[in-house]
Amino acid sequence: MFRADLFKGKRILVTGGGTGLGKAMAGRLMELGAELHICGRREGVLKDTAAELAGRTGGRIFTWPCDIRVAAAVDEMIGRIWQDHGPLDSLVNNAAGNFIAKTEDLSPRGFDAIANIVLHGSFYVTQATGKRWIAAGRGGSVVSIVTTWVWTGSAFVIPSAMSKAGIAAMTQSLAVEWGPKGIRLNAIAPGPFPTEGMTKRLAPTEELERRMIGAIPMRRVGNLEELANLAAFLLADDVGYITGEVIAIDGGQWLNGAGGFGALTELSDADWQQIRTAIEATNAKDRAQRTV
């Protein structure tokens, strides 16, 4: 389905589109014919990314310096896109932040630093876009980037876990509320992907990175192209009956953690032999006791 003109004539906004996952998705959507709009707080980063992606894809891309933590700034940005370029067709809520910390050590400012971007910012952009679609009688599609923590929670990243769960709830709630208006909302829950944010803030040491990859059944991190293709798939009109879904793309990581024995995949053959011997000894002891 990834034909070159898949998004021809479509206008798409990617928040946090200057780096990482947002940049990867923006580039892929441009390759598929979309007119891209990216926003973020660092104007220089946005312009550098726009120049790079335009040179690589030959597509049209526009930058919007904006702090999505500020509702009024978001509404102004969306209004200017509508006025200067025309209505958006799709939105990708990607802007985020995260760090690992013991919850008892978190300050209110530290909590708000994540929640204001992830939860509040995503809502502000979604509402500002959605209300314009509704007023104009237009349909649209939203894809939000969450995490698999929306199903399980996660220790040591409480601000992100709480905020991403809120976005998942928004996705499912608005899929019902705005469905009759032709607006679809879905979410992607990525596992580890090789970005600067993941490496520096979530796996800052080689040992943490090793443990993280060891917990992934496919024994690798994701490729950015895989995530970008999933986002393109969910935004496409070709799958217009999909809404309210949260789809994991994590190499099986969250399923591995959901059970009680996923860590056993790291055991060697010698370890398993030792386990079998211990179990057989326990079974033999139980049989002997039953015959007494």
C-alpha positions as CSV (number, residue, x, y, z in Angstrom):
1,M,0.0,0.0,0.0
2,F,3.0,2.3,0.3
3,R,2.7,3.8,-3.2
4,A,4.5,7.0,-3.9
5,D,1.3,9.1,-4.1
6,L,-0.4,7.7,-1.0
7,F,-0.6,11.1,0.7
8,K,-0.6,13.3,-2.4
9,G,-2.6,16.4,-1.7
10,K,-2.6,15.7,2.1
11,R,-1.4,18.1,4.7
12,I,0.1,16.6,7.8
13,L,1.4,18.1,11.1
14,V,4.0,16.2,13.1
15,T,4.7,17.6,16.6
16,G,8.2,17.2,17.8
17,G,9.1,16.6,14.1
18,G,12.6,18.0,14.2
19,T,14.3,15.0,15.8
20,G,14.0,11.3,16.5
21,L,10.8,9.4,15.8
22,G,9.1,12.6,14.6
23,K,11.8,13.3,12.0
24,A,11.6,9.7,10.8
25,M,7.9,9.8,10.4
26,A,7.9,13.2,8.7
27,G,10.5,12.0,6.2
28,R,8.5,8.9,5.4
29,L,5.2,10.8,5.0
30,M,7.0,13.2,2.6
31,E,8.3,10.3,0.6
32,L,4.7,9.2,0.2
33,G,3.6,12.6,-1.2
34,A,2.4,14.5,1.9
35,E,2.9,18.2,2.5
36,L,4.6,18.2,5.9
37,H,4.4,20.7,8.7
38,I,6.6,20.1,11.8
39,C,6.6,22.0,15.1
40,G,8.9,22.1,18.0
41,R,10.5,24.6,20.4
42,R,13.9,24.9,18.7
43,E,13.6,26.8,15.5
44,G,17.1,26.0,14.3
45,V,16.6,22.3,14.7
46,L,13.3,22.5,12.7
47,K,14.9,24.4,9.9
48,D,17.9,22.0,9.7
49,T,15.5,19.0,9.6
50,A,13.3,20.7,7.0
51,A,16.3,21.4,4.7
52,E,17.5,17.8,5.1
53,L,14.1,16.2,4.4
54,A,13.3,18.5,1.5
55,G,16.6,17.7,-0.1
56,R,16.2,14.0,0.4
57,T,12.5,13.7,-0.7
58,G,11.9,16.7,-2.9
59,G,8.8,17.3,-0.9
60,R,7.2,20.4,0.7
61,I,7.8,21.0,4.4
62,F,7.1,23.9,6.6
63,T,8.3,24.7,10.1
64,W,6.4,26.1,13.1
65,P,8.3,27.1,16.2
66,C,5.8,26.5,19.0
67,D,5.7,25.5,22.7
68,I,2.8,23.1,22.7
69,R,2.6,23.4,26.5
70,V,0.9,26.8,25.9
71,A,-2.6,26.3,24.7
72,A,-2.9,29.8,23.1
73,A,0.3,29.3,21.2
74,V,-1.0,26.0,19.8
75,D,-4.3,27.5,18.7
76,E,-2.5,30.3,17.0
77,M,-0.2,27.9,15.2
78,I,-3.0,25.7,13.9
79,G,-5.0,28.8,12.9
80,R,-2.0,30.1,10.9
81,I,-1.6,26.7,9.1
82,W,-5.3,26.8,8.1
83,Q,-5.0,30.4,7.0
84,D,-1.7,30.2,5.1
85,H,-1.8,26.7,3.7
86,G,-5.2,25.2,4.1
87,P,-6.8,22.6,6.5
88,L,-4.7,19.8,7.9
89,D,-5.7,16.3,6.9
90,S,-3.8,14.5,9.6
91,L,-2.0,15.0,12.9
92,V,0.8,13.0,14.5
93,N,1.1,13.7,18.3
94,N,4.8,12.8,18.8
95,A,6.3,15.6,21.0
96,A,7.4,14.1,24.3
97,G,10.0,14.0,27.0
98,N,11.1,11.4,29.6
99,F,13.8,10.5,32.1
100,I,14.3,7.8,34.6
101,A,14.1,8.7,38.3
102,K,13.0,7.4,41.7
103,T,9.5,8.7,42.2
104,E,10.2,9.8,45.8
105,D,12.9,12.1,44.4
106,L,10.7,13.8,41.8
107,S,10.0,17.5,42.2
108,P,6.7,19.0,41.1
109,R,8.6,20.9,38.4
110,G,10.1,17.6,37.2
111,F,6.7,16.0,37.0
112,D,5.2,19.0,35.2
113,A,8.1,19.1,32.7
114,I,6.9,15.8,31.3
115,A,3.1,16.0,31.9
116,N,2.8,19.5,30.3
117,I,4.4,18.3,27.1
118,V,3.0,14.8,26.8
119,L,-0.5,15.1,28.2
120,H,-1.4,18.7,28.1
121,G,0.4,19.5,24.8
122,S,-1.1,16.5,23.0
123,F,-4.6,17.5,24.1
124,Y,-4.1,21.1,23.1
125,V,-3.0,20.2,19.5
126,T,-5.6,17.5,19.1
127,Q,-8.4,19.8,20.3
128,A,-7.3,22.8,18.2
129,T,-7.2,20.6,15.1
130,G,-10.3,18.6,15.8
131,K,-12.5,21.6,16.5
132,R,-11.6,23.1,13.1
133,W,-12.3,19.8,11.4
134,I,-15.7,19.7,13.1
135,A,-16.6,23.3,12.3
136,A,-15.7,22.7,8.6
137,G,-17.5,19.4,8.4
138,R,-14.2,17.7,7.5
139,G,-12.9,14.3,8.5
140,G,-9.4,13.7,9.7
141,S,-7.0,11.3,11.2
142,V,-4.8,11.5,14.4
143,V,-2.0,9.1,15.3
144,S,-0.5,9.6,18.8
145,I,2.8,8.1,20.0
146,V,2.3,6.4,23.4
147,T,4.1,3.5,25.1
148,T,3.3,0.0,26.1
149,W,3.3,1.4,29.7
150,V,-0.3,2.4,29.0
151,W,-1.2,-1.3,29.6
152,T,1.2,-2.2,32.4
153,G,2.4,1.0,34.1
154,S,6.1,1.4,34.6
155,A,8.3,2.1,37.6
156,F,10.8,5.0,37.6
157,V,9.0,6.9,34.7
158,I,5.8,7.8,36.5
159,P,5.3,11.2,34.8
160,S,5.5,9.6,31.3
161,A,3.5,6.5,32.3
162,M,0.7,8.6,33.7
163,S,0.7,11.0,30.8
164,K,0.9,8.4,28.0
165,A,-2.0,6.5,29.7
166,G,-4.0,9.7,29.4
167,I,-3.3,10.0,25.7
168,A,-4.4,6.4,25.2
169,A,-7.7,7.3,27.0
170,M,-8.0,10.3,24.8
171,T,-7.6,8.2,21.7
172,Q,-10.2,5.7,22.7
173,S,-12.6,8.4,24.0
174,L,-12.5,10.7,21.0
175,A,-12.6,7.7,18.6
176,V,-16.2,7.3,19.9
177,E,-17.1,11.0,20.3
178,W,-15.7,12.2,17.0
179,G,-16.3,9.0,15.0
180,P,-19.7,10.2,13.7
181,K,-17.9,13.3,12.4
182,G,-15.5,11.3,10.3
183,I,-12.5,11.7,12.5
184,R,-10.3,8.7,13.4
185,L,-7.8,8.5,16.3
186,N,-5.3,5.7,16.8
187,A,-2.1,5.3,18.8
188,I,1.2,3.6,18.4
189,A,3.1,2.1,21.4
190,P,6.8,1.8,20.4
191,G,9.3,-0.2,22.2
192,P,13.0,0.9,22.1
193,F,14.1,2.7,19.0
194,P,17.5,4.1,18.4
195,T,17.1,7.8,19.1
196,E,19.2,10.3,21.1
197,G,16.4,10.6,23.7
198,M,16.2,6.9,24.3
199,T,20.0,6.4,24.6
200,K,20.8,9.3,26.9
201,R,17.7,9.3,29.2
202,L,16.4,5.7,29.3
203,A,19.5,3.6,28.7
204,P,22.4,5.9,29.6
205,T,24.8,3.1,30.4
206,E,25.9,0.0,28.4
207,E,24.6,-2.3,31.2
208,L,21.1,-0.7,31.1
209,E,21.1,-1.0,27.3
210,R,22.2,-4.6,27.4
211,R,19.4,-5.4,29.9
212,M,16.9,-3.6,27.8
213,I,17.7,-5.5,24.6
214,G,17.9,-8.8,26.5
215,A,14.2,-8.3,27.5
216,I,13.1,-8.0,23.9
217,P,12.2,-11.4,22.4
218,M,13.5,-10.3,19.0
219,R,16.8,-9.3,20.6
220,R,17.1,-6.0,18.8
221,V,15.8,-2.4,18.9
222,G,13.4,-1.3,16.3
223,N,14.2,0.3,13.0
224,L,12.9,3.8,12.5
225,E,11.5,2.9,9.1
226,E,9.3,0.2,10.7
227,L,7.7,2.8,13.0
228,A,7.3,5.3,10.2
229,N,5.6,2.7,8.0
230,L,3.1,1.9,10.8
231,A,2.3,5.6,11.2
232,A,1.7,5.9,7.5
233,F,-0.5,2.8,7.5
234,L,-2.7,4.1,10.2
235,L,-3.0,7.6,8.7
236,A,-4.0,6.3,5.2
237,D,-7.5,6.4,4.0
238,D,-7.1,2.8,2.8
239,V,-7.6,1.7,6.4
240,G,-10.4,4.1,7.3
241,Y,-12.3,1.6,9.4
242,I,-9.5,1.4,12.0
243,T,-10.1,3.7,15.0
244,G,-9.6,3.7,18.7
245,E,-6.7,1.3,18.6
246,V,-3.4,1.3,20.4
247,I,-0.9,-0.9,18.5
248,A,2.4,-2.0,19.9
249,I,5.6,-2.2,17.8
250,D,8.2,-3.4,20.3
251,G,9.5,-6.8,19.2
252,G,7.3,-8.5,21.8
253,Q,8.9,-6.6,24.7
254,W,5.8,-5.8,26.7
255,L,4.4,-9.4,26.4
256,N,7.7,-10.7,27.7
257,G,7.4,-8.5,30.8
258,A,3.7,-9.2,31.2
259,G,4.3,-12.8,32.2
260,G,6.3,-14.0,35.1
261,F,9.0,-15.9,33.3
262,G,10.2,-13.8,30.4
263,A,13.7,-13.3,32.0
264,L,14.3,-17.1,31.6
265,T,15.1,-16.5,27.9
266,E,18.6,-15.5,29.1
267,L,19.3,-18.9,30.6
268,S,21.9,-21.1,29.1
269,D,21.6,-24.8,28.4
270,A,23.7,-25.5,31.5
271,D,21.3,-23.4,33.5
272,W,18.3,-25.4,32.2
273,Q,20.0,-28.6,33.0
274,Q,20.6,-27.5,36.6
275,I,16.9,-26.5,36.8
276,R,15.8,-29.9,35.5
277,T,18.0,-31.7,38.0
278,A,16.6,-29.6,40.8
279,I,13.0,-30.2,39.8
280,E,13.6,-34.0,39.4
281,A,15.2,-34.1,42.8
282,T,12.1,-32.3,44.3
283,N,9.8,-34.7,42.4
284,A,11.7,-37.7,43.7
285,K,11.5,-36.4,47.2
286,D,7.7,-35.9,46.9
287,R,7.2,-39.4,45.6
288,A,9.3,-40.8,48.5
289,Q,7.2,-39.0,51.0
290,R,4.0,-40.2,49.5
291,T,5.0,-43.8,49.8
292,V,5.9,-43.5,53.5
